[in-house]
Amino acid sequence: MGVKTTQVCSDMPHGSGVSDSTGDLASKIYDKKKLLVELQNENELIDLAVGMLPDAKKLIIDTKYLQENKDDYAQRVLRKNHGLRSRDSYYRLKDEAVEELAKTMGEKC
């Protein structure tokens, strides 16, 4: 049947979308590109916000969330680099770090 490249002319109401397959594909590409730019901007904001944290909290965010490790591993790395021994101290610092990031990025806690 081939690719339909002509617009549909009708007196019937229809959505604001493009009716030919080439235009539809171009519209989808534009939407994906716009989403990608938004995600890149958000990623840069997260990197900036993490960079503003104190070293111990930055290490927790990087090890736990950015590198996707478990809490036990993140706690061992924190103990090795900053001498933090208490498990409760680790979780307190982790909660504070997440809260600070959320506030920096404009989220309510």
C-alpha positions in Angstrom: 0.0 0.0 0.0 2.9 2.4 0.6 3.4 5.3 2.9 0.6 7.8 3.1 2.0 11.3 2.7 -1.1 13.4 2.0 -3.1 15.1 4.7 -6.6 14.1 5.3 -9.2 16.8 4.4 -12.5 16.3 6.1 -15.2 18.5 7.6 -15.3 16.1 10.6 -13.6 17.4 13.8 -10.4 15.6 14.7 -7.5 15.9 17.1 -4.7 18.3 16.6 -2.3 15.5 15.7 -0.7 15.0 12.3 -2.7 12.6 10.1 0.0 11.4 7.7 2.5 8.7 8.8 5.6 10.8 7.9 4.3 13.7 10.0 3.3 11.4 12.8 6.9 9.9 12.9 8.4 13.4 12.9 6.1 14.4 15.7 7.1 11.3 17.8 10.8 12.1 17.1 10.3 15.7 18.3 8.5 14.5 21.5 11.3 12.0 22.3 14.0 14.6 21.7 12.2 17.1 23.9 11.9 14.5 26.7 15.6 13.7 26.3 16.6 17.3 26.7 14.4 17.6 29.8 16.0 14.5 31.3 19.5 15.8 30.5 18.7 19.1 32.3 17.3 17.3 35.3 20.4 15.1 35.4 22.6 18.1 35.4 20.6 19.6 38.2 21.0 16.4 40.2 24.8 16.4 39.6 25.0 20.0 40.7 22.9 19.3 43.9 25.0 16.3 44.8 28.2 18.4 44.3 26.9 20.9 46.9 26.6 18.2 49.6 29.3 17.6 52.3 31.8 14.9 51.4 30.3 12.1 53.6 26.8 12.7 52.3 28.1 13.0 48.7 29.8 9.6 49.1 26.6 8.1 50.4 24.5 9.4 47.5 27.1 8.4 44.9 27.7 4.9 46.4 24.1 4.0 47.2 22.0 5.7 44.5 24.2 6.6 41.6 26.3 3.4 41.6 23.2 1.4 42.8 24.9 -0.5 45.7 23.2 -1.8 48.8 23.2 0.0 52.1 25.7 -2.5 53.7 28.3 -1.7 51.0 27.7 2.0 51.2 28.1 1.9 54.9 31.4 0.0 54.6 32.7 2.6 52.1 31.7 5.4 54.4 33.4 3.6 57.4 36.6 3.2 55.4 36.7 6.7 54.1 35.3 8.7 57.0 35.6 6.4 60.0 31.8 6.3 60.6 31.1 3.2 62.7 27.4 3.4 63.7 24.8 1.9 61.5 22.3 4.4 62.9 24.7 7.3 61.9 24.8 6.0 58.4 21.0 5.9 58.0 20.7 9.4 59.7 23.3 10.8 57.2 21.6 9.1 54.3 18.2 10.5 55.2 19.7 14.0 55.7 21.5 13.7 52.3 18.3 12.7 50.5 16.3 15.5 52.3 19.0 18.1 51.3 18.9 17.0 47.7 15.1 17.2 47.6 15.2 20.7 49.1 17.9 21.8 46.6 15.9 20.6 43.7 12.7 22.3 45.0 10.8 19.3 46.3 8.9 19.4 49.5 9.8 16.9 52.3 
